[in-house]
């Protein structure tokens, strides 16, 4: 299983609806992750460019991509960003592999 950070921004209409009818949006995200064979690890509302951030565990990139596509399809999300995350152990393995490789940079004129 792989980890993904999903960031999303709601439309003004979605915010208007939720201020009139407050709701826990983590519930449908959790259910969506489970339908794709994964799980929601965390879900937060936040300040900034995006309104929510969620960490999901999914079987693969296809499942993570499907989650994003399914989430935006109702039209209440105006922007979404999916970032694949790596554990410390995976990153250390990347460093080890990179350390054994030689790569020539651009030649100076």
LINLIN-V394621 format. One line per field, one symbol per residue. ss: DSSP state (2 for helix, 1 for strand, 0 for the rest). phi: phi as a letter, one per 20 degrees, with the letter a starting at -180 (. if undefined). burial: 1 if it has 16 or more other ideal C-beta (glycine too) atoms within 10 Angstrom, else 0. Layout:
# LINLIN-V394621
ss=???
phi=???
burial=???
This chain:
# LINLIN-V394621
ss=0111111111022222222200000222222222200011111110000001111111002222222222220000111111111002222222222220000000000
phi=.ddcdddbcefffffffffecgbefffffgffgffencbeebbcebeofdecccdddcfafffffffffffeffnedebbcdcfdcfgfffffffffffeddcefffef
burial=0111111111000100000000001000110110010101001000000111111111000011001100100001100101000000000000000000000000000
